[in-house]
C-alpha cells in the first residue's frame, strides 16, 4: 500500500537516573540531545502479556541503531472528537544527508488530498479507492497555522504550494518552505510547527467513523532528500511528488516521540510503544508513544476497542508483544488473529530477516470504518473492517499476513512507493501467497490472475502513470507477483529463496531500486537477466504463444501408412527459454515436447501412425506470464467458421466469468 545520524544511545535505566527532566522534555515535545534519545526497541526479551488495563504500559528499548536516522519528530496532538479535528504542535529536526547548500524544505500535507474534488488525488481516483467511496460530506484538510525557526523567525509567509507532477494549482498536498538561512551538507536544522487537521470521514486510509479514529499520514511530513547514489542517483536532490490516486508513500527513517491527547475512555493504538503510563487529566488522558528506525507514525483510537495481547518469540524473533485492538464484532476471533500474526512474523523473519521491533499492533476497524482497513504502517497494521462475526480466510488471515509482510518490504527495505510500487506490493503479495499455501493450503488461480491482465505496463514508472486503479493493481500487485513466480520457476525454489533473502538483508533500511534487485538476482544465479527485465519489468510485456496452424499429411514408409503433422507456432509477446507443448493423436496417444520460446516463429513436425487430433501450448499452465490462453489450443480438423465462432464465444465467456474477480 510503503515504508540523520544520532549515534549515541543510553539505556532506559540511565534515563531514570537522569531524573524526570528528560522525560518532561520528551513529554513537552521539545527536541532532546541525541545522546538522551531512547533507542531501537528491537531485540527485546520475551515479555509477559499484561492485563487489558496495562495496555499502555512502559516498554524498554535497547540501544541498537538500525538506520541512518535523518529525521526526528516530537509531536503533541489533541483529538477533538466532536469536531473531528486534530490540533498539533510539532518540532522537527532534520540532518541534511547531502552536500549541496539548501535554502528550502518540502513538506507533504497529505490530508489536503481530501480538501475538495479538485485535488489531484480526488480527480485521479474519482473519489474511490478499492471499494471505498468518499462520503459526500466527509471532506478533510490540514492547515499549517505556524512555522518558526528555533530563533523565533516566522516562516508562514514563505510557504508555497507546489505541483511538480501535474501542475494542478488546486492541489495542496506538497509545500515548499523557503528558509531564512542556508543549510549545508551534514548540518542540522530544527523547526517548530503548529497545525490543524480536519479529519475526513473515513476514506483512503484515514479519518473518522463514529467514535473510531484512524490517523494515517496526518502530520506535516518532510519530503525525502536523496544524496548521490541513493536509489542510483548521479546528482543529489529532493524526491518530490504530490499525493496521487494510486500512490502510497516514501519517507526517511527517523525517531518519533508523540503525545496523543484523547478522551479517557478511548484506547489508543500507535506505532512504537508507550514510554510512560497514561497521564490522566479529568475526562481526558495523554499517552506518549516512541518509535525509532521507522519512516512513519500512525495511530488509531476508539472507546470500543476490545484489547488483547500476547507475547511471541521464535528462533528468528527475539520477543514481540502482539497487540490486538478488536472491533466488538471480532472479540471472539482473537485466536485467529494471533495465529495469523505469529506465523507471519516467524516465517517472514526466517525468509527475509528478523523482525527487529518489540511491538506489532493490529487494529480492526468497525464496518463503517473499512476505508481505513487493509493498510500497513511501521509496527501497526489495520485489518479489514468487522462486517461479520465469521469472516473467511481471505478476509481475516490473508489480510493480516499481507499487511505484516509489508513490515519487511515497505517497513524495513523501504523502497520508493511513488516510483516503484511493485518492489513493495508485488514482493509482499508473493510472500503472502507462499505463506497462505503453506499454513492454510489455500492457493490462488494463477492462470485467472494472468488472464485478467489486459493492459500490462512497465513496473518502474510512477504509480499515477498506470492510469486507472484497476490497471495499477493488476500490474503492481498481480503482474509483479507473477514475474517473481516466473523467475522462481526458472531458477528453482531454493535459488529464489536465496535471492530474496539476500536482497532483503542487503538492502534493509536502504531504500533500494529495481536495479538493485536485478543485481542480486544476477549474483545468486550467475547469469545476466538484462533481457528478461527489459521485457517484463522495464517494459510491459506478457508471454503470448499461439498455434497458428496445423497441417496433417499422409506419407508412406514402405508398406506402412504414416501421418506427418506440421504445427506452426508464433511468439506474440515476451520470451521464455522453454515452452512446453502437448500433441494428442486420434487414437489417444500423446507426445510432449518443448520448443525454444526465444524464437519468433517455430515449426514442429511429428510422424505417427494416426493423424494428429489437436495440440496445446503449455497444457499445465506452467507459464505464469501467459495471459492469452485462448490461442494456445488448436484442433487439426475443424470447420473454419465454427472455429472462429467458438474462439470468440469462449473468449467472451471467459471475460464474463473472471470479471467477478476484479480487485
N, C-alpha and C positions, 0 to 999 in steps of 0.2 A: 505496500500500500503502500520508507526509508530509514539517516539511520541515526605561546601559552606554556609556558614552561614553569611549572611550580614543582620543584624537585625535592623540597624539604618537607618531611612529614613527622608527625608525632603521634603517639598513641592516645586513646581516649582517657587513659589514666593520667597522663601528663596534663591533658586538658582540665581534668578535675582538679589537679594540684595547682594549676594556674589560677583557679578561682572562678567566680561567677562572671567576671567582667568579660571574658572571651565569649561565653555563651550569650551574654547580653548583646554583644556586638553582632553575633550571628542572628539573634532574635530580631534586633532592630533593623536588620537589613543592611548594615554597614559593611564595606569591604574589610577583610582582615588580612593580615600578613600571610603569605603563602606558607610560612612555617607553622602557622597556627591552624591551617585548614585541615579538618578531618579528611582522611584519605580513603582509598578504594575499599569498598565493602566486601570484596571477593575473598575467597579462601577462608571463609568463616567455618568455625567448627559446627558440628551438628547441634541443633538447638531443640529445646523442648517447646511444644506448642503452648501458647498462653491461652487463657480463657478469652472469650469474646470481649470482656471488659478491658483486657490488656492489649487490644489490637493496635493501639498507638504507643506501645512501649518503646523505650530506647533500645537501639541496637548498636553494636560496636564495630566500627570499620577497622580495617587493617591498613598497613602503610604502603601497600604495593601500588605503584603508579603504572597504568597500562597504556595511556595515550599521551599525546603532546598537548595538554590542556590549554587551548588557545583562549577560551572564554571563561569568565566567572560571573555568575548571576546571583545576586541577592535580591529577593523579591518578597514584598509584603502585599498580599491580595485579600480583599474583603468581598464576600458574596452578599449581594442584596437579593434575597430570594424572591421578594415581592416584585421588584423592578426588573429582574433578570439581568442584573449588571454586575460587573467586577470592577472594583476600584483598586488600582495597583500603584505601588512605588517600587522602582527597580534601580539598582545600582549595578552597572555593567562594567567589568574590567576586561580589556582586550589587549593581548600581546601581539603586535604586528609580526607575522611569521615570514614576511618577505624582506626585500632590501630597498625597494623604491620609497621615496618620500610621498606620504599620502596627506591629502587635505580634506578628505571626506570619508564618511562611513555610510553604509547602506543597511537598511532595516526592512525585514519582512513584516508586514502588517496584515497577516492572513485573514483576520475576521472581516476586513473590508471587502472580501470576496462576496459577502452576503449583504452588502450595503444597498444594492439596487440591482435591477435587472440589467443594467448597463455595464457591470463589472465584467472583466474578461472571463472569470470563472462561470458566471451565470450565462453569458452569451454562448460560450462554448458548450456548456453542459445542458443548456435548455432547462435549467432548474431541476435536473435529475442526476442522481448518482446511484448506480446499481438499480435497485427497485425503489429507492427512496426519492421522494419528491419534496421540493422546497415548499413549506407551508405558506399560504398566501399572506398571512400577517406575521410571518416569522423572521423578519429582517434583523440583521445584526451588524455590528461595526466595531472599530477600535479608533480611539482618538488619543493622540499624544497631547496632554494638557500642559506638560512642562518638560523641558530637557535642558540640562545645565552641565557645565564642566565642574570639576571639583573646586574651581575658583569662583563659582557662582555666576559665570557668564551664561546668559540665556541663549539658546540656540533655536528657539521656536521659529524665529523669522528666517532661519537658514534651512528649513525643511522644504524639499522639493519632491513631489511625487513623480516617478519616472516609469516609463513603459517600454523597456528595451525590446520586448518580443513582438508587440503588435501595434504600438503607438496609440493605444486606446486611452484617450485623455480622461475617461471616466473611471479608469481603474486606479485604485489607490492602495494596492497590495505591496508596493515596493517604494521606499522613500530614501532619498539621499539627504544626508545632513552634512552641510559644509562646516568644517571645523575652523575655529579662530587661530589654531596653531597647527603646525605640521607634526606628523608622526613619522619618525624614522624607523627603519627596519630594526626589529628587536626591542623597540620601546613599547611601553605600556600606557594606555590611556583609560581613564575611568570617567564615566558619565552617569548622572542621576536623571531618572526619567519618571514622570507621573503619567499614568494612562487610565482610560476608562473603556471598558468593553461592554457593549450591548450584546448580550448573548442571543443568538438566533434561537428559534425553536429548532429542536434537534434536526440537523441536516448536514450531510457531508462531514461526519466525524466529530462535530461539536455542537453544543447548545444545551437547551433545557427541554425536559418533557415532564410536566407536572413538577414534582419536587426533585426529580433526578437532574443532575448537572454533569455534563462532560466538558471539561476544559482541555481541549486539544488545540495546539497552535494558537494559544490565547494571549501571548505576551509579545512585545516588540522584540523580535529575534534578529540578531546580527547576521548579515549575509556572510558567505564564505569568501575569504581572500586566499587565493591559491598561489603559493610560491612556485618557482621554477621546479619542474619535474613532478609536481603533484598532478596526477592523472595525465601525465605525458605532456604537460605544458612546457613550451620553449620560452615563454615570457610570462612573468607573474601578472596577476590581476584578479579583479573581483569576478565571482561567478554570480551573475545577476539574472534572475528570472521572476516574472510575476507568478501569481497563483492561477493555474490553469484548470480547466475542467477535468483533464486526465492526470495531471501531475500530482506527485506527492512531494517529498521533501529532501533536503540536503543541508547539513549543518556541521560545524566543527565540534569536536569533543571539548568538554569542559567540566566545570563544577557548578552545581546548583544548590543553593540554600533558600528554601521557600517557606514562608509563614502563611498559612491559609486560615482565614477567619470565617467561620461558618456558624450557623445556629448550633447550640449544644446538643440538639437531638440528632444531628447529622453525623454519619460515619464517612470518613474521608479515605479514599484510596489514591495513592500517588506514586510517581516514580521515586525510587530510592527507599529510604526508611526514616522513621521518626528519630530525632536526636534527643528529644526530651519529652516528658509527659505533657499531655494537652493542658494548656493554660485556660482555666475557666474564668469567664468574665460575665457574671449574671446569666443571661439566657444565651450567651454565645461562648465559643471557645476558639482558641488559636492552636493549630497543630503545626509543628515545624518538621519539614522533610529535607533530607540531604541526599545528594547523589553526586558521584564523580565518575569520570571516564564515560560520560553519556553525552549525546548530542541533542537532547530534547528533554522537556519536562512536561508531563501531563498529569491531570488529576481528575477524579470523579467524586461526587458526593451525593448522598441521599439519606433521608431518615428511615428508609425502608430496607436498606441492605441487611441481609442475613449473613453474618460474618462467620467464617470458618477458617481454620489454619492448621497446616500440618508441616512438620519438618521433613526434609528429604535429603538424603545423601546417597552417593553411589561411588564407584571407583573413579569416575570422571567428574563427579560433582561433590566438592568438599562439604557443602552444607547450605541448604536453601530453605527459607521459610516460604512455602506456597500459601498465598492468602487469597481466599475467595470472598467476593462481595456479590452475593447472590440476590437476584430478584426473588421475592417470596414464592413465586410460582415454581422456582427451581430449588427451593430449600431442601428437598429430599433427594437431590441429584448430586450432592457434593462428592460422593464416592466416584462417580463417573468423571467429574471434572478433575479430581485429584489424580485418578489413574491416567487420564489423558496427559495431564501436565507432567507426571513423573516419567512416563515412557518417552515423552518428547524430550525432556531435559536430559535423561540418561543417554538416549540414543544419539541425539544431536550433539551432545558433548563428546560422545565417543567418536562420532564421524567427523566433526568439524572443530573440535577444541572445547575445552571445559567452559561451562557457563561460569563467569567469574563473579557474579553479583550474589549478594546474600538474600535477596528477596525476589519473588516473582508474584505479581498481583494479577488476578483475573477478575474483571468486572463484567457482570451480566446485567445489561440494561433492561428496563421494563419494555414491554412490547411496543409502546408508543415512542420509545427512545431507540428503536432499532437502527436509526440513521447513524448512531454512534457505535454500532456493533461491528464486529469483524475487523478490528483495527489494531495496529501494533504501535507501541511506544516503548522507550527503554524501560525495562523491568516491569512493564504494565501492558496488558493486552485487554481488549474487550471481546467478549463472545457475542453471538447474535442475540437479539432481544428475546426475552422469555415469552413466547407466544403460546406454549402449551406445556403441560407437566410431563410430557413423554416425547421429547424430541428424538429424531433419528440420529444415526451416526454422523451423517454429513452435517447436520445442523449443530451438533454438540462436539463430538470428538474431533472431527475433521477441522472444524473451525479453530478449536483450541490448539491443535497440533500445528496448523498452518501459521497461526499468529505467533506461537512460540518459536517456530522455525525462523520467523523474521528477526527474533532476538539475535540470531547468528549472522544473517546476511545484511539485513537493514541495520541492526543494532551495533554489531561489532565490526564486520567487514566494511559496512557503511559506504556503499557506492553512491554515486550521484543519481538520485531518482528522477531529477528533472530531465537528464540527458540520456541515461542508460538504465531505464527502469527494469529491464529484463534481468540484470545482474542481481536484483533482489527478488522480484516476483517469480521469475522462471525457476531460479535455484531453490527458492522456498517451496514452490509447487512440486518440483522434482522430489525434494526431501519429504514433503507431506505424503505424496503418493506411495513412496517407498515404505514409509512407516505405517500408513493405513493398511497396506497389504500385509506387512509383517505382523502387526499386532491384532488386526481385526479381519484379515482375509478379504478385504474389500479392494477391488481393482477398478480402474476406470477403463472405458472403451476407447482405446487409442485411435482406431480407425474412424470412429464417430467424431472425436475431437479434431483429427486431421481433416476430415471431410467438412467440418464447419469453417475451416479457414479459407474463405472465398477471396480474401483480399490481403495476401501476405505482403508485409512491409519490412524494410530494413529495421533491425532492432536497435542499432546505435544512432537513434535520432531522438530529438526532444519529444517528450510524451504528447504534446499538443499537435505535433505534426502527423500523428496517426489519424487525426480526424475524429470520427465518432468514438464513443466509449466502447462500443462493441468491437470495432476494429482494433482499438488499443488492447482490450482484454484478450482477444483471440491471438494476438501476436505476442504481447509481453508475457502473458501467463502461459497460454497453451502452446503456441508455436515455439517459444523459447524453451519450454519444458521438453517438447518433442525433440528439439535439437540436442539437448543433453542426453535424452534417451537414445537417440540415434548414435551419438558418439559412444555411449556405453555399449551398444550392440556391436559396434565396430571394434572396440578395443578390449571388451570384456569387463565384467563387474569389478574384478579386483583392481584392474588398472584405473577404472573410473573412480573407485573409492580412494585410491592413492592420489589421483589428480585433484579431486575436490577437497580432500583433507589437506594436501599441500597448499592449495590455493587459499583455503580458509585460515590456515595457520600463518602463512607467509604474509597475508595482507590484513590480518587482524588489526583493527584501528588504523588502517592505512588509506582508505578511500580508493580502491583500485578501479581499473577500467577493463573493458572487454579485451584490449590488447594484453593486459596482464594475465587474464585467464588463458588466453591463447598461448602465451609463452609457457605457462605452467603445463598446459596440455602437451605442448611440443617437448617440454623437458621430460615428462613422465613417459611419453610414448616413443621418444627418439626419432620423430619424423615431423615434417612440415604439415601444418594444417591450413596453410595460406589459401589454397584453392577452395577448400571446404568453407572456411569462414567468409571468403569473398562472395560465395554464392548464397549461403544460408543465413549469415549473421549481418554482414555489411550490406548485402543485397537482400531482396525479399523472395528468394526462390523457394519453391517446394519441389519435391520429386514428382515426376509425372511420366510414366512409361505406358505406351499404348501399343496394342497389337493392331497394325494397320490392315493386314490381310493374311489369309491362309489359302495356299494353293495345294491341292492334292492331285497327284499324277500317278497313273498306273504304269509300272515298269515291270519288265520280266527279267528274271535271273535264272537262266536255264529254263527248266520247265515250270518254275515256281513264279507265281504272280506276287509282286510286291507293290506297295504304295509308298510313294515319296511325298512327304509333307514339307512345304516351304512356308515358314512363318516369318512375316515381315514385322519388325518392331521399330518404333521410333521413340527417341527421348525428347520430351517436350518441356522438361524442367531441369532441375539441378541433377548433378551426377551422384552415382553410388557405385562403390567398387565392384560389388557382385549383386546381380539381380536374379532371384530365383524365378523359374517358370515351370509350370506343370502341363504335361501333354497327356491327354486321355483319348484312347482309341476306341473304335466302335465295339470291340469285344470286352471293354473294361480295363484293358491293360494300360498302365500309366508309366510315364517316364518323367523324372525330374532332372532339370539341368539348371545351370546358371550362366548368365552372359555378362559381358563387360558393360557395366552401366555408364561408363565414361564416354562411350561412343554415341554419336547422334543417331545412327541407324545400325540395325543388326538384322541378319537374315540367318535363321536357324533351319537346318534340314535334318529330317529323320526318315528312316525307311523301316517299314513294318509290314507284316502280312495282312493287316486290316487298315482301312483308311482312318485318318485322324478325325476324331469327332469334335474336339474343342481344345483350346489352350487357354491358360490363365497365368498372367504375371502375378507373382507374389501371392500365391494362394493362401498362405498362412498369415498374411498381413504383418510381415516382419519389417517392412519398410515404413517406419513410423511417420516419415515425412511425405508419404504418398497421399495426396488429398483428392485424387480423381480416380477412384477405383472402378468407375463405370466403364472405362475404356481398357481395363486390364483383361477383360474376358472377350473371347471371340469364338463363335461356333463356325465350324468349317463349312457346313451346308445349311443355309437358311435364306429364305427369300429376302432380298434387299429391302423391300418396302416394310416387311414385317420387322426386320432387324432395326430399321430406323425408328419405327413407331415404338418398338419395345424399349429401345435405349432411352428415348425421350421420356416415355411414361415412367420408367424406373427411376430416372433422374429426378423427375418431379415428385414422385412418391417419396424418394429418399429425403428430398428437401423438406417436404411436409413433416415427415416423421421426426427428423432430427431438429426441426425448428423449435421444438419444445425444450430443448436442452440449452438454449441460449442463456448466457450469464448476464 
